[in-house]
């Protein structure tokens, strides 16, 4: 197993800086996911680790060895791309063996490695086929197998599931998690899909505009986002945001006033810890409570019925929409007017800079 260390890593294209002084310690054996919107720099960062992009400033070390000046083949990593990049004229077996043969690996060792990888990825019946005879999911498994047989120090995945349909993406996601448990190898995975990140990662690195917004375990990031950006990016549906103003304190805890119905809501944030400026209150759909005695009211505009749960998009008195999770036993219809309250223990408060302030 091998850890990866990034110190002050910067990437420039001409005068445009797309990665800025990034520091990151990727632990041995973990499944680390770079998560963020398109253009945030996550794939560029992965390609720098792989040696496919030059580092403008800073150092990258793999297994304690600085690799900035090493070519990709000397870094001890294997990369799986969004596109399978299989040789169409070769069989599955030969696609997996090609790189090993070029590296001078003995024939018996090649046979052993491919047999083990094929058994793990359920590719045994496919070894004699060519890529054109495979489904998309099978081709992606071959691409993963080609990486596995190299027995690398670390695996790098660049959005490998984005070309698969929804059901196949789910199955392949589960297969990747199983492979990680079996190999116990260091894996670095790039995606813009939060479900992939939450499912696979031991830690998530949320990126925005070439910088790290937050690093943490999936549920820690979901429950205690460090910034408004993270709070809005993680979670489906996205977190609700309401502009609020301070309304005094109660027992040292801040009270805030909502922009509708003159409702005052208690928070768990200490009253003297916030900088001056505008405040935004964040609340997830599951923490908006449908309450007959609630101080807020809203009219249901749209009901999303998702099978395991339903979401109501409510219009408040100021026309702002609030997404609420509807209890299964409640048969809500568009046009219904309902009363609401907010779960004070699960509120998130953001200052004008976007920094989160959490209570105890």
One Martini backbone bead per residue (centre of mass of N, CA, C, O) as a GRO file, in nm:
protein
  360
    1UNK     BB    1   0.101   0.034   0.015
    2UNK     BB    2   0.017   0.388  -0.077
    3UNK     BB    3   0.088   0.710  -0.038
    4UNK     BB    4  -0.020   1.057  -0.100
    5UNK     BB    5   0.162   1.371  -0.154
    6UNK     BB    6   0.065   1.720  -0.135
    7UNK     BB    7   0.269   2.023  -0.203
    8UNK     BB    8   0.177   2.311  -0.331
    9UNK     BB    9  -0.009   2.257  -0.570
   10UNK     BB   10   0.028   2.389  -0.907
   11UNK     BB   11  -0.172   2.516  -1.193
   12UNK     BB   12  -0.081   2.639  -1.521
   13UNK     BB   13  -0.220   2.831  -1.804
   14UNK     BB   14  -0.019   3.041  -1.826
   15UNK     BB   15  -0.200   3.288  -1.642
   16UNK     BB   16  -0.381   3.048  -1.557
   17UNK     BB   17  -0.512   2.942  -1.246
   18UNK     BB   18  -0.647   2.614  -1.142
   19UNK     BB   19  -0.430   2.554  -0.917
   20UNK     BB   20  -0.386   2.637  -0.555
   21UNK     BB   21  -0.179   2.545  -0.322
   22UNK     BB   22  -0.208   2.227  -0.271
   23UNK     BB   23  -0.294   2.025   0.018
   24UNK     BB   24  -0.238   1.657   0.054
   25UNK     BB   25  -0.329   1.350   0.238
   26UNK     BB   26  -0.309   1.025   0.117
   27UNK     BB   27  -0.390   0.739   0.241
   28UNK     BB   28  -0.335   0.431   0.304
   29UNK     BB   29  -0.605   0.244   0.163
   30UNK     BB   30  -0.784   0.461   0.057
   31UNK     BB   31  -1.098   0.616  -0.053
   32UNK     BB   32  -1.062   0.889  -0.258
   33UNK     BB   33  -1.272   1.179  -0.334
   34UNK     BB   34  -1.321   1.392  -0.600
   35UNK     BB   35  -1.546   1.672  -0.558
   36UNK     BB   36  -1.721   1.847  -0.827
   37UNK     BB   37  -1.757   2.061  -1.054
   38UNK     BB   38  -1.714   2.165  -1.346
   39UNK     BB   39  -1.389   2.314  -1.348
   40UNK     BB   40  -1.241   2.267  -1.048
   41UNK     BB   41  -0.971   2.048  -1.097
   42UNK     BB   42  -0.984   1.734  -1.048
   43UNK     BB   43  -0.862   1.609  -1.311
   44UNK     BB   44  -0.599   1.766  -1.310
   45UNK     BB   45  -0.497   1.650  -1.044
   46UNK     BB   46  -0.493   1.353  -1.131
   47UNK     BB   47  -0.298   1.396  -1.377
   48UNK     BB   48  -0.059   1.485  -1.201
   49UNK     BB   49  -0.028   1.222  -1.045
   50UNK     BB   50   0.010   1.047  -1.316
   51UNK     BB   51   0.180   1.243  -1.539
   52UNK     BB   52  -0.012   1.405  -1.762
   53UNK     BB   53   0.069   1.657  -1.589
   54UNK     BB   54   0.222   1.931  -1.508
   55UNK     BB   55   0.389   2.095  -1.250
   56UNK     BB   56   0.427   2.420  -1.163
   57UNK     BB   57   0.400   2.371  -0.845
   58UNK     BB   58   0.543   2.169  -0.627
   59UNK     BB   59   0.464   1.841  -0.471
   60UNK     BB   60   0.483   1.485  -0.550
   61UNK     BB   61   0.415   1.192  -0.350
   62UNK     BB   62   0.492   0.831  -0.372
   63UNK     BB   63   0.585   0.648  -0.122
   64UNK     BB   64   0.808   0.888  -0.050
   65UNK     BB   65   0.833   0.969  -0.363
   66UNK     BB   66   0.933   1.186  -0.584
   67UNK     BB   67   0.743   1.248  -0.917
   68UNK     BB   68   0.755   1.499  -1.102
   69UNK     BB   69   0.992   1.366  -1.316
   70UNK     BB   70   0.815   1.127  -1.373
   71UNK     BB   71   0.682   0.908  -1.557
   72UNK     BB   72   0.397   0.731  -1.553
   73UNK     BB   73   0.541   0.435  -1.558
   74UNK     BB   74   0.717   0.523  -1.272
   75UNK     BB   75   0.481   0.571  -1.035
   76UNK     BB   76   0.282   0.321  -0.956
   77UNK     BB   77   0.027   0.368  -1.141
   78UNK     BB   78  -0.328   0.335  -1.223
   79UNK     BB   79  -0.553   0.420  -1.493
   80UNK     BB   80  -0.903   0.513  -1.519
   81UNK     BB   81  -1.120   0.604  -1.761
   82UNK     BB   82  -1.400   0.718  -1.906
   83UNK     BB   83  -1.263   0.590  -2.139
   84UNK     BB   84  -1.157   0.275  -2.212
   85UNK     BB   85  -0.917   0.229  -2.417
   86UNK     BB   86  -0.940  -0.011  -2.615
   87UNK     BB   87  -0.830  -0.262  -2.818
   88UNK     BB   88  -1.022  -0.371  -3.084
   89UNK     BB   89  -0.820  -0.620  -3.196
   90UNK     BB   90  -0.834  -0.728  -2.906
   91UNK     BB   91  -0.861  -0.914  -2.657
   92UNK     BB   92  -0.913  -0.918  -2.334
   93UNK     BB   93  -0.654  -1.054  -2.261
   94UNK     BB   94  -0.463  -0.871  -2.435
   95UNK     BB   95  -0.538  -0.604  -2.300
   96UNK     BB   96  -0.428  -0.698  -2.016
   97UNK     BB   97  -0.129  -0.793  -2.127
   98UNK     BB   98   0.020  -0.568  -2.285
   99UNK     BB   99   0.171  -0.404  -2.061
  100UNK     BB  100   0.326  -0.646  -1.942
  101UNK     BB  101   0.488  -0.723  -2.191
  102UNK     BB  102   0.631  -0.442  -2.222
  103UNK     BB  103   0.761  -0.487  -1.918
  104UNK     BB  104   0.864  -0.801  -1.894
  105UNK     BB  105   0.669  -1.000  -1.799
  106UNK     BB  106   0.613  -1.302  -1.721
  107UNK     BB  107   0.400  -1.532  -1.846
  108UNK     BB  108   0.311  -1.665  -1.578
  109UNK     BB  109   0.239  -1.395  -1.436
  110UNK     BB  110   0.027  -1.302  -1.634
  111UNK     BB  111  -0.164  -1.541  -1.598
  112UNK     BB  112  -0.217  -1.498  -1.296
  113UNK     BB  113  -0.324  -1.206  -1.298
  114UNK     BB  114  -0.561  -1.250  -1.495
  115UNK     BB  115  -0.706  -1.470  -1.337
  116UNK     BB  116  -0.761  -1.299  -1.083
  117UNK     BB  117  -0.908  -1.060  -1.219
  118UNK     BB  118  -1.131  -1.223  -1.365
  119UNK     BB  119  -1.255  -1.340  -1.108
  120UNK     BB  120  -1.320  -1.070  -0.964
  121UNK     BB  121  -1.477  -0.946  -1.246
  122UNK     BB  122  -1.620  -1.162  -1.420
  123UNK     BB  123  -1.427  -1.241  -1.707
  124UNK     BB  124  -1.388  -1.536  -1.801
  125UNK     BB  125  -1.605  -1.551  -2.051
  126UNK     BB  126  -1.444  -1.286  -2.207
  127UNK     BB  127  -1.136  -1.329  -2.296
  128UNK     BB  128  -1.202  -1.392  -2.622
  129UNK     BB  129  -1.308  -1.122  -2.662
  130UNK     BB  130  -1.406  -0.827  -2.806
  131UNK     BB  131  -1.512  -0.509  -2.748
  132UNK     BB  132  -1.759  -0.525  -2.957
  133UNK     BB  133  -1.879  -0.782  -2.768
  134UNK     BB  134  -1.940  -0.564  -2.550
  135UNK     BB  135  -2.046  -0.400  -2.301
  136UNK     BB  136  -2.003  -0.124  -2.120
  137UNK     BB  137  -1.954  -0.266  -1.848
  138UNK     BB  138  -1.746  -0.471  -1.951
  139UNK     BB  139  -1.538  -0.267  -2.050
  140UNK     BB  140  -1.489  -0.137  -1.773
  141UNK     BB  141  -1.385  -0.399  -1.640
  142UNK     BB  142  -1.141  -0.425  -1.824
  143UNK     BB  143  -1.010  -0.158  -1.746
  144UNK     BB  144  -0.978  -0.239  -1.451
  145UNK     BB  145  -0.816  -0.500  -1.501
  146UNK     BB  146  -0.572  -0.360  -1.634
  147UNK     BB  147  -0.498  -0.222  -1.364
  148UNK     BB  148  -0.479  -0.465  -1.167
  149UNK     BB  149  -0.239  -0.631  -1.313
  150UNK     BB  150  -0.015  -0.413  -1.231
  151UNK     BB  151   0.010  -0.379  -0.929
  152UNK     BB  152  -0.026  -0.109  -0.792
  153UNK     BB  153   0.000   0.142  -0.554
  154UNK     BB  154  -0.225   0.301  -0.729
  155UNK     BB  155  -0.554   0.421  -0.802
  156UNK     BB  156  -0.699   0.594  -1.091
  157UNK     BB  157  -1.018   0.770  -1.130
  158UNK     BB  158  -1.189   0.912  -1.426
  159UNK     BB  159  -1.501   0.898  -1.448
  160UNK     BB  160  -1.587   0.570  -1.507
  161UNK     BB  161  -1.933   0.596  -1.492
  162UNK     BB  162  -2.056   0.818  -1.698
  163UNK     BB  163  -2.125   0.602  -1.952
  164UNK     BB  164  -2.341   0.475  -1.779
  165UNK     BB  165  -2.611   0.351  -1.683
  166UNK     BB  166  -2.784   0.358  -1.398
  167UNK     BB  167  -2.781   0.050  -1.322
  168UNK     BB  168  -2.480   0.002  -1.394
  169UNK     BB  169  -2.360   0.211  -1.208
  170UNK     BB  170  -2.445   0.076  -0.948
  171UNK     BB  171  -2.299  -0.197  -0.987
  172UNK     BB  172  -2.011  -0.078  -1.029
  173UNK     BB  173  -1.991   0.062  -0.761
  174UNK     BB  174  -2.002  -0.192  -0.592
  175UNK     BB  175  -1.756  -0.329  -0.723
  176UNK     BB  176  -1.546  -0.119  -0.636
  177UNK     BB  177  -1.583  -0.159  -0.333
  178UNK     BB  178  -1.498  -0.458  -0.338
  179UNK     BB  179  -1.215  -0.420  -0.454
  180UNK     BB  180  -1.107  -0.248  -0.225
  181UNK     BB  181  -1.140  -0.460  -0.003
  182UNK     BB  182  -0.959  -0.679  -0.134
  183UNK     BB  183  -0.693  -0.495  -0.191
  184UNK     BB  184  -0.632  -0.246  -0.006
  185UNK     BB  185  -0.602   0.009  -0.183
  186UNK     BB  186  -0.517   0.294  -0.324
  187UNK     BB  187  -0.784   0.532  -0.402
  188UNK     BB  188  -0.863   0.760  -0.676
  189UNK     BB  189  -1.163   0.964  -0.729
  190UNK     BB  190  -1.352   1.111  -0.993
  191UNK     BB  191  -1.638   1.339  -0.942
  192UNK     BB  192  -1.984   1.491  -0.972
  193UNK     BB  193  -2.114   1.255  -0.802
  194UNK     BB  194  -2.242   1.229  -0.489
  195UNK     BB  195  -2.323   0.931  -0.474
  196UNK     BB  196  -2.051   0.813  -0.535
  197UNK     BB  197  -1.904   0.949  -0.302
  198UNK     BB  198  -2.083   0.843  -0.061
  199UNK     BB  199  -2.038   0.535  -0.130
  200UNK     BB  200  -1.705   0.508  -0.165
  201UNK     BB  201  -1.590   0.687   0.049
  202UNK     BB  202  -1.379   0.766   0.318
  203UNK     BB  203  -1.306   1.037   0.161
  204UNK     BB  204  -1.380   1.381   0.090
  205UNK     BB  205  -1.303   1.619  -0.175
  206UNK     BB  206  -1.407   1.940  -0.194
  207UNK     BB  207  -1.431   2.132  -0.492
  208UNK     BB  208  -1.343   2.489  -0.585
  209UNK     BB  209  -1.171   2.663  -0.794
  210UNK     BB  210  -0.893   2.494  -0.716
  211UNK     BB  211  -1.011   2.428  -0.427
  212UNK     BB  212  -1.051   2.341  -0.093
  213UNK     BB  213  -1.338   2.320   0.108
  214UNK     BB  214  -1.345   2.000   0.200
  215UNK     BB  215  -1.260   1.740   0.444
  216UNK     BB  216  -1.422   1.411   0.470
  217UNK     BB  217  -1.652   1.228   0.571
  218UNK     BB  218  -1.948   1.194   0.432
  219UNK     BB  219  -2.133   1.250   0.690
  220UNK     BB  220  -1.978   1.496   0.792
  221UNK     BB  221  -2.035   1.676   0.546
  222UNK     BB  222  -2.342   1.660   0.558
  223UNK     BB  223  -2.379   1.759   0.864
  224UNK     BB  224  -2.092   1.961   0.846
  225UNK     BB  225  -2.062   2.203   0.664
  226UNK     BB  226  -1.819   2.456   0.598
  227UNK     BB  227  -1.999   2.563   0.355
  228UNK     BB  228  -2.227   2.672   0.134
  229UNK     BB  229  -2.127   2.513  -0.104
  230UNK     BB  230  -2.135   2.233   0.028
  231UNK     BB  231  -2.433   2.239   0.119
  232UNK     BB  232  -2.539   2.267  -0.189
  233UNK     BB  233  -2.386   2.008  -0.315
  234UNK     BB  234  -2.473   1.837  -0.077
  235UNK     BB  235  -2.744   1.676  -0.157
  236UNK     BB  236  -3.083   1.519  -0.199
  237UNK     BB  237  -3.177   1.775  -0.193
  238UNK     BB  238  -3.098   2.074  -0.167
  239UNK     BB  239  -3.042   2.306   0.034
  240UNK     BB  240  -3.200   2.534   0.219
  241UNK     BB  241  -3.223   2.898   0.177
  242UNK     BB  242  -3.226   3.176   0.423
  243UNK     BB  243  -3.262   3.493   0.484
  244UNK     BB  244  -3.134   3.655   0.780
  245UNK     BB  245  -3.174   3.791   1.115
  246UNK     BB  246  -3.111   3.913   1.400
  247UNK     BB  247  -3.296   3.837   1.743
  248UNK     BB  248  -3.095   3.777   1.950
  249UNK     BB  249  -3.108   3.591   2.264
  250UNK     BB  250  -3.081   3.250   2.427
  251UNK     BB  251  -2.865   3.146   2.642
  252UNK     BB  252  -2.633   3.241   2.421
  253UNK     BB  253  -2.823   3.195   2.178
  254UNK     BB  254  -2.913   3.244   1.865
  255UNK     BB  255  -3.146   3.454   1.705
  256UNK     BB  256  -3.366   3.430   1.416
  257UNK     BB  257  -3.512   3.599   1.134
  258UNK     BB  258  -3.738   3.554   0.908
  259UNK     BB  259  -3.874   3.671   0.590
  260UNK     BB  260  -4.135   3.528   0.719
  261UNK     BB  261  -4.393   3.581   0.948
  262UNK     BB  262  -4.200   3.678   1.179
  263UNK     BB  263  -3.998   3.444   1.241
  264UNK     BB  264  -3.846   3.293   1.524
  265UNK     BB  265  -3.526   3.120   1.554
  266UNK     BB  266  -3.351   2.888   1.706
  267UNK     BB  267  -3.014   2.823   1.790
  268UNK     BB  268  -2.677   2.668   1.856
  269UNK     BB  269  -2.537   2.940   1.831
  270UNK     BB  270  -2.324   3.151   1.941
  271UNK     BB  271  -2.376   3.492   1.963
  272UNK     BB  272  -2.043   3.584   1.971
  273UNK     BB  273  -1.928   3.433   1.679
  274UNK     BB  274  -2.023   3.647   1.472
  275UNK     BB  275  -1.993   3.824   1.209
  276UNK     BB  276  -2.056   4.077   1.034
  277UNK     BB  277  -2.351   4.058   0.844
  278UNK     BB  278  -2.488   3.846   0.649
  279UNK     BB  279  -2.738   3.587   0.680
  280UNK     BB  280  -2.769   3.223   0.648
  281UNK     BB  281  -3.012   2.975   0.636
  282UNK     BB  282  -2.990   2.617   0.677
  283UNK     BB  283  -3.210   2.348   0.543
  284UNK     BB  284  -3.323   2.042   0.527
  285UNK     BB  285  -3.589   1.864   0.425
  286UNK     BB  286  -3.585   1.663   0.686
  287UNK     BB  287  -3.592   1.948   0.886
  288UNK     BB  288  -3.879   1.997   0.789
  289UNK     BB  289  -4.174   2.037   0.974
  290UNK     BB  290  -4.486   1.903   0.983
  291UNK     BB  291  -4.693   2.147   1.163
  292UNK     BB  292  -4.991   2.255   1.289
  293UNK     BB  293  -4.819   2.469   1.497
  294UNK     BB  294  -4.668   2.621   1.301
  295UNK     BB  295  -4.536   2.940   1.197
  296UNK     BB  296  -4.528   2.833   0.918
  297UNK     BB  297  -4.624   2.875   0.567
  298UNK     BB  298  -4.737   2.667   0.278
  299UNK     BB  299  -4.758   2.601  -0.073
  300UNK     BB  300  -4.814   2.348  -0.285
  301UNK     BB  301  -4.673   2.309  -0.609
  302UNK     BB  302  -4.492   2.038  -0.586
  303UNK     BB  303  -4.485   1.675  -0.626
  304UNK     BB  304  -4.241   1.435  -0.544
  305UNK     BB  305  -4.242   1.094  -0.648
  306UNK     BB  306  -3.980   0.849  -0.538
  307UNK     BB  307  -4.118   0.605  -0.366
  308UNK     BB  308  -3.961   0.621  -0.075
  309UNK     BB  309  -4.040   0.929  -0.132
  310UNK     BB  310  -4.146   1.272  -0.073
  311UNK     BB  311  -4.157   1.599  -0.233
  312UNK     BB  312  -4.213   1.939  -0.138
  313UNK     BB  313  -4.290   2.243  -0.307
  314UNK     BB  314  -4.288   2.543  -0.134
  315UNK     BB  315  -4.471   2.842  -0.096
  316UNK     BB  316  -4.415   3.126   0.043
  317UNK     BB  317  -4.511   3.446   0.120
  318UNK     BB  318  -4.238   3.543  -0.062
  319UNK     BB  319  -4.210   3.300  -0.293
  320UNK     BB  320  -4.037   3.105  -0.167
  321UNK     BB  321  -3.876   2.804  -0.186
  322UNK     BB  322  -3.952   2.489  -0.011
  323UNK     BB  323  -3.813   2.185   0.076
  324UNK     BB  324  -4.002   1.886   0.163
  325UNK     BB  325  -4.047   1.610   0.358
  326UNK     BB  326  -4.286   1.360   0.325
  327UNK     BB  327  -4.478   1.176   0.489
  328UNK     BB  328  -4.616   0.874   0.410
  329UNK     BB  329  -4.905   0.930   0.554
  330UNK     BB  330  -4.913   1.186   0.366
  331UNK     BB  331  -5.161   1.323   0.140
  332UNK     BB  332  -5.027   1.530  -0.073
  333UNK     BB  333  -5.121   1.824  -0.262
  334UNK     BB  334  -5.151   2.039  -0.488
  335UNK     BB  335  -5.241   2.343  -0.297
  336UNK     BB  336  -5.168   2.288  -0.027
  337UNK     BB  337  -5.185   2.405   0.310
  338UNK     BB  338  -4.913   2.437   0.544
  339UNK     BB  339  -4.746   2.371   0.841
  340UNK     BB  340  -4.432   2.486   0.995
  341UNK     BB  341  -4.109   2.367   1.115
  342UNK     BB  342  -3.786   2.390   1.264
  343UNK     BB  343  -3.501   2.208   1.332
  344UNK     BB  344  -3.279   2.346   1.552
  345UNK     BB  345  -3.054   2.101   1.554
  346UNK     BB  346  -3.039   2.131   1.202
  347UNK     BB  347  -2.899   2.401   1.164
  348UNK     BB  348  -2.751   2.643   0.932
  349UNK     BB  349  -2.490   2.893   0.950
  350UNK     BB  350  -2.408   3.176   0.735
  351UNK     BB  351  -2.198   3.394   0.635
  352UNK     BB  352  -2.101   3.622   0.398
  353UNK     BB  353  -1.852   3.424   0.307
  354UNK     BB  354  -1.980   3.110   0.368
  355UNK     BB  355  -1.934   3.036   0.647
  356UNK     BB  356  -1.975   2.806   0.892
  357UNK     BB  357  -2.201   2.778   1.188
  358UNK     BB  358  -2.183   2.576   1.468
  359UNK     BB  359  -2.302   2.411   1.714
  360UNK     BB  360  -2.340   2.176   1.988
   0.00000   0.00000   0.00000
